[in-house]
Amino acid sequence: MSVAESRPLNEVVFLTVAEVAAVMRVSKMTVYRLVHSGHLPAIRVGRSFRVPEQAVHEYLRESYVGVESA
């Protein structure tokens, strides 16, 4: 289920690319690559992108690499 389907748009918190980069502790270029590759959903506002905050959390949760005990 997409972020937009899970809650009304007036309740969705959108983050700038810089804010996403700060949350993920990566460069803005990495965030742009994730958006352009389709790994991170975003909307375009003029020449800027906005990423739903929940999408960032879902991406991080799905990307989590756990350490298995032997």
C-alpha positions in Angstrom: 0.0 0.0 0.0 1.4 3.4 -0.9 1.8 6.2 1.5 -0.9 8.3 -0.2 -3.4 5.4 0.2 -2.6 4.8 3.9 -3.7 8.3 5.1 -5.5 11.4 3.9 -3.1 13.8 2.1 -3.8 16.6 4.6 -2.2 14.3 7.2 0.9 13.4 5.2 4.1 15.1 6.4 6.4 15.9 3.4 10.2 16.4 3.8 12.6 18.2 1.6 15.5 16.4 0.1 17.8 18.0 2.6 15.6 16.9 5.5 15.6 13.3 4.1 19.4 13.4 3.8 19.7 14.5 7.4 17.4 11.8 8.7 19.1 9.1 6.7 22.6 10.6 7.3 23.5 10.5 3.6 24.2 13.2 1.0 21.4 15.0 -0.9 22.7 13.4 -4.1 22.0 9.9 -2.6 18.4 11.0 -1.9 18.1 12.3 -5.5 19.3 9.0 -6.8 16.8 7.1 -4.6 14.0 9.3 -5.9 15.0 9.0 -9.6 15.5 5.3 -9.4 12.0 4.8 -7.9 13.2 3.4 -4.6 11.9 6.4 -2.7 8.5 7.9 -3.7 8.3 11.7 -4.1 6.2 14.4 -5.5 7.6 17.3 -7.6 6.8 20.8 -6.4 8.2 23.2 -9.1 11.8 22.2 -9.4 12.0 20.6 -6.0 11.0 17.2 -4.6 9.1 16.4 -1.5 9.2 13.0 0.1 6.5 11.6 2.4 8.0 11.1 5.9 6.4 7.7 6.2 8.0 6.6 2.9 11.5 7.4 4.4 10.7 5.3 7.5 9.4 2.4 5.4 12.4 2.5 3.1 14.8 2.4 6.1 12.7 -0.4 7.7 12.8 -2.5 4.5 16.5 -1.8 4.0 17.5 -2.8 7.5 20.2 -5.5 7.6 20.0 -7.6 10.7 22.9 -9.6 12.1 22.1 -13.3 12.4 23.5 -15.1 15.3 25.4 -18.3 14.5 
